[in-house]
Structure formats: C-alpha cells, structure tokens
Amino acid sequence: MLGWPGNPGLPPADLTQIALLLTGAARAVAVDVRRAADLPPEDHAARALADVVLEEADRRLSAPAEGTARCAQNRARLLRALYERLDRLASVAPQAVTAP
C-alpha cells in the first residue's frame, strides 16, 4: 500500500474499508504508545516525542476516512509512525512495554 505509485484501481468502497481498518489499528497502537509514554520521566525526550506523535495521530484520525488511495496511504504512514514510536519507547523501558 505504501508502495502504490498512484491509484491502485480499487473501488472507492474498498479504499474506504482499508482506511477504516488502518484507522482502527492506529487507534489501538496509539493506546499502547500512550501507555508506554507514561513510563519514562516527564522530561525524557522519548516521552516528549511520543506526545507529538500522539497529538498528530489524534488530529489525523479525527478526519473522516475517504475512499481514496491517498487517504489509505496516509493512514498507513500514521500507523507506521506509531509503531516506530512504540519501538523507540520499548528501547527506553523494554520491560514495561512488553509486559501485559
């Protein structure tokens, strides 16, 4: 999906469904990022960067999903950014991020 050069030729309803699935996944990962971001001290850089990513995620996820390849790709990019932030937080406090 991130490698799509343009319109993949899918119907708008399919693209909307993909965007909605990515939205749900992004919201779930955002919860994990929020929980992991609360672990380092308040003045830790990893926590500050997580707050920035979460604010951006909240802003972007509040927009309705559209039936376009661009919307689906933007949701996929956001999900990737959230996972990257979660990985960085795991390197700061690995035991807390991987614990149930």
ZIMOVEN-V602825 format. One record per residue. RES is the residue in three letters. PSI is psi in degrees with one decimal (999 if undefined). Layout:
res=RES psi=PSI
res=RES psi=PSI
This chain:
res=MET psi=-45.4
res=LEU psi=-19.8
res=GLY psi=0.5
res=TRP psi=126.6
res=PRO psi=-20.7
res=GLY psi=-137.2
res=ASN psi=122.0
res=PRO psi=-2.5
res=GLY psi=13.3
res=LEU psi=149.8
res=PRO psi=150.3
res=PRO psi=-35.1
res=ALA psi=-37.7
res=ASP psi=-41.4
res=LEU psi=-37.6
res=THR psi=-42.7
res=GLN psi=-42.2
res=ILE psi=-45.0
res=ALA psi=-39.0
res=LEU psi=-39.7
res=LEU psi=-42.0
res=LEU psi=-34.7
res=THR psi=-46.0
res=GLY psi=-42.5
res=ALA psi=-41.6
res=ALA psi=-39.9
res=ARG psi=-38.2
res=ALA psi=-43.3
res=VAL psi=-34.7
res=ALA psi=-36.4
res=VAL psi=-43.0
res=ASP psi=-39.4
res=VAL psi=-42.6
res=ARG psi=-45.1
res=ARG psi=-44.3
res=ALA psi=-31.8
res=ALA psi=-21.3
res=ASP psi=-10.2
res=LEU psi=-46.3
res=PRO psi=163.0
res=PRO psi=155.4
res=GLU psi=-29.6
res=ASP psi=7.9
res=HIS psi=138.3
res=ALA psi=-37.3
res=ALA psi=-35.6
res=ARG psi=-41.8
res=ALA psi=-42.6
res=LEU psi=-36.1
res=ALA psi=-39.8
res=ASP psi=-39.5
res=VAL psi=-45.9
res=VAL psi=-40.2
res=LEU psi=-38.1
res=GLU psi=-42.9
res=GLU psi=-40.6
res=ALA psi=-45.5
res=ASP psi=-42.9
res=ARG psi=-46.7
res=ARG psi=-35.1
res=LEU psi=-15.8
res=SER psi=-17.8
res=ALA psi=141.2
res=PRO psi=147.7
res=ALA psi=141.1
res=GLU psi=160.5
res=GLY psi=52.2
res=THR psi=154.6
res=ALA psi=-36.8
res=ARG psi=-43.1
res=CYS psi=-45.9
res=ALA psi=-41.6
res=GLN psi=-38.8
res=ASN psi=-39.3
res=ARG psi=-38.4
res=ALA psi=-40.0
res=ARG psi=-41.0
res=LEU psi=-43.7
res=LEU psi=-41.2
res=ARG psi=-42.1
res=ALA psi=-39.4
res=LEU psi=-42.9
res=TYR psi=-38.7
res=GLU psi=-41.9
res=ARG psi=-40.8
res=LEU psi=-40.5
res=ASP psi=-41.6
res=ARG psi=-40.3
res=LEU psi=-34.5
res=ALA psi=-30.3
res=SER psi=-22.3
res=VAL psi=-44.5
res=ALA psi=70.2
res=PRO psi=-37.0
res=GLN psi=-33.2
res=ALA psi=-34.2
res=VAL psi=-34.2
res=THR psi=-10.8
res=ALA psi=149.8
res=PRO psi=999
